[in-house]
Amino acid sequence: MNYWWPESTGTWEHSDGVYARINDEGFYYGQWDEMNWHEEKDLFPPGTVDIEARSTEDDEFYWFELKRALNSGDSYDWIFELGKKYGADPTGMVMIGMESEKGTFLRYIQFDIGAP
């Protein structure tokens, strides 16, 4: 899942990418430069990789769960607040995607942060 904010002026001031693979590996990217993501651990100062990723599959689907704190304390990461909506507007875009040998599927979404 990728998140960019605030409003784009040709580039985004902030960007955060959170990913999971089928093998339960989770990883973080930041500082999208309109061409490439950069691993947060390689940025200066380095960011932290503080995501938990899980995947399962059945006969029809792959299921993914990404988990991280609403505020990780890492200056590269998004900060979400309970009760707020994110994405699907010009001041913050959230994209989900799936990559496989058959190609890439991408969609913009909006989600609400609710209490656990």
VODREN-707664 format. One record per residue (C-alpha): x, z, y; residue number from 1; residue in one letter. Coordinates in nm, 3 decimals. Layout:
BEGIN
u,w,v,zalum,drenlum
X,Z,Y,NUM,A
...
This chain:
BEGIN
u,w,v,zalum,drenlum
0.000,0.000,0.000,1,M
0.131,-0.088,0.346,2,N
0.033,0.067,0.677,3,Y
0.125,-0.053,1.027,4,W
0.050,0.121,1.358,5,W
-0.020,0.131,1.657,6,P
-0.149,-0.202,1.790,7,E
0.067,-0.506,1.716,8,S
0.244,-0.679,2.005,9,T
0.401,-0.943,1.779,10,G
0.576,-0.666,1.586,11,T
0.468,-0.318,1.481,12,W
0.626,-0.008,1.634,13,E
0.580,0.182,1.305,14,H
0.537,0.069,0.946,15,S
0.524,0.244,0.612,16,D
0.510,0.097,0.262,17,G
0.423,0.299,-0.049,18,V
0.458,0.135,-0.390,19,Y
0.407,0.209,-0.758,20,A
0.512,0.017,-1.065,21,R
0.357,0.017,-1.410,22,I
0.640,0.244,-1.532,23,N
0.525,0.525,-1.294,24,D
0.811,0.460,-1.052,25,E
0.711,0.523,-0.691,26,G
0.914,0.418,-0.391,27,F
0.899,0.405,-0.012,28,Y
0.977,0.137,0.239,29,Y
0.979,0.151,0.618,30,G
1.064,-0.047,0.930,31,Q
0.898,-0.379,0.847,32,W
1.076,-0.639,1.064,33,D
0.824,-0.922,1.009,34,E
1.043,-1.054,0.725,35,M
1.156,-0.760,0.511,36,N
1.089,-0.398,0.424,37,W
1.381,-0.152,0.412,38,H
1.411,0.136,0.167,39,E
1.371,0.461,0.359,40,E
1.664,0.621,0.180,41,K
1.888,0.346,0.329,42,D
1.770,0.388,0.691,43,L
1.953,0.593,0.955,44,F
1.875,0.874,0.951,45,P
1.764,0.842,0.589,46,P
1.399,0.893,0.502,47,G
1.276,1.084,0.201,48,T
1.111,0.945,-0.110,49,V
0.827,1.192,-0.149,50,D
0.567,1.001,-0.345,51,I
0.424,1.065,-0.689,52,E
0.310,0.753,-0.874,53,A
0.116,0.727,-1.199,54,R
-0.015,0.427,-1.388,55,S
-0.232,0.385,-1.695,56,T
-0.393,0.088,-1.862,57,E
-0.681,0.013,-2.090,58,D
-0.795,-0.310,-2.255,59,D
-0.904,-0.456,-1.921,60,E
-0.737,-0.281,-1.628,61,F
-0.426,-0.118,-1.488,62,Y
-0.500,0.203,-1.295,63,W
-0.267,0.338,-1.025,64,F
-0.255,0.670,-0.843,65,E
-0.032,0.728,-0.542,66,L
0.004,1.082,-0.412,67,K
0.186,1.217,-0.107,68,R
0.131,1.480,0.160,69,A
-0.086,1.384,0.458,70,L
0.214,1.472,0.676,71,N
0.543,1.442,0.490,72,S
0.752,1.549,0.790,73,G
0.951,1.225,0.756,74,D
0.959,1.039,1.089,75,S
0.912,0.704,0.911,76,Y
0.592,0.800,0.730,77,D
0.233,0.778,0.845,78,W
0.054,1.101,0.930,79,I
-0.306,1.114,0.815,80,F
-0.563,1.373,0.921,81,E
-0.862,1.504,0.727,82,L
-1.189,1.350,0.838,83,G
-1.035,1.040,1.001,84,K
-1.062,0.671,0.909,85,K
-0.762,0.441,0.881,86,Y
-0.722,0.067,0.868,87,G
-0.938,-0.239,0.931,88,A
-0.886,-0.237,1.309,89,D
-0.621,-0.373,1.548,90,P
-0.455,-0.034,1.607,91,T
-0.369,0.032,1.244,92,G
-0.380,-0.204,0.947,93,M
-0.383,-0.089,0.583,94,V
-0.310,-0.345,0.314,95,M
-0.332,-0.304,-0.062,96,I
-0.185,-0.556,-0.300,97,G
-0.097,-0.636,-0.657,98,M
0.191,-0.851,-0.771,99,E
0.224,-1.000,-1.119,100,S
0.363,-1.307,-1.290,101,E
0.037,-1.480,-1.190,102,K
0.091,-1.427,-0.817,103,G
0.013,-1.184,-0.537,104,T
-0.327,-1.048,-0.435,105,F
-0.355,-0.884,-0.089,106,L
-0.650,-0.735,0.101,107,R
-0.692,-0.528,0.417,108,Y
-0.896,-0.212,0.366,109,I
-1.030,0.089,0.550,110,Q
-1.037,0.436,0.399,111,F
-1.154,0.783,0.493,112,D
-0.946,1.095,0.434,113,I
-1.176,1.357,0.282,114,G
-1.121,1.715,0.176,115,A
-1.000,1.765,-0.183,116,P
